[in-house]
Amino acid sequence: MSNTALINTYIKTRLELAGFPHSEFEWAVEELSGGIEFDLISMDDPLYPMAVAERSYVSFYGPININNLIRWLDNGLLNSDGKDSLLESWAKGANLILVCENGVPQVKTRMHETALDRDKMVFDIGANFLTEKYNTLRKRLAEEIKQIYESGLYTRKFDDDEQLRYAIDDIMIAFGKQMSSAT
């Protein structure tokens, strides 16, 4: 397995456990890269200053799962009418998706053709909340892969996926995260 296997698997596991899309992501830390180089990061990306200063960056893309979105918004941001509106709009084709547009990772809202102003407002609330959650997780992951890099753990060689999974579990315990094998 390559030197990037540990970091790739760590990011994928963390995204999966957090309920975010985990099939398309990119990262860079110091001289290592998983799909992006530092000179390709847009200055409009809210994490650009940190990426340049810390030499660590993570971004990920894909559609948001409605069940995870409801769970995240269930902390009082939406009342039952708002949740019903969200679910009805989702059933009609509306969604939230994490994209990279013009080099900037962001949350995009896609509404259905017959969306009411109330539906748009609910999706805007969801998108604003999700944008903060998205960038917070990106920042945290960048910090964590920087620590993995600085510790030299990324250089470990693994004979099989089970050894890699145990290493990920150990790292997650060290960071105080839920273990990956618990899923």
Phi, psi and omega in degrees: 000146185284169178294343180269352184300318182296313181292317177302312182292322178298311181298312181302316180296314180298318179296316180299314180294329179279349179087015179263160175303140185226011181266340180231110178212162178218151183205162173208142174212122183048242183269354181268150180216142175234063174108349179214149175251153183302324181287354177261356179284129182291140175293344178276350177293130180300339179264004182305311182301319179294318181301317181289315183290317185265348183057045179209136187205141175219140171213155181211157189219159175139174181286147177274137177282130184299322180296321177292319179299314178299316180299317180293322183277355186284006181268027175103359179290327181234138173276183184297326177295320178295319178295318178299317178298317179298312181295319178296315180296319179299317180296334179270001175114356177286153176197172173242137183220143176270122183228167170245109182243124184054037177080004183245117175295135183199168176263127178248141176257130175241115182260155175279166188296329185257026183294135175274163178302322179299317179297317180296320179296317179298317179292326176295319176299313179299317181294319179295316178297314182295324178300315179295314180298317180300308183291328176295316179293320177301315180296314181298316179297321178298319178296319182291318179290333175296318178293320177299317179297310184296331179283344182083002181300330182296343182275351181298143176258142181237136180284331182205175182295330181294317177298319179297316180298318178296321177296320178297316178302316179298318180294317180295322176297316179299324178274359179076028181258162174296141181290144183293327183285354179281352182275000000 
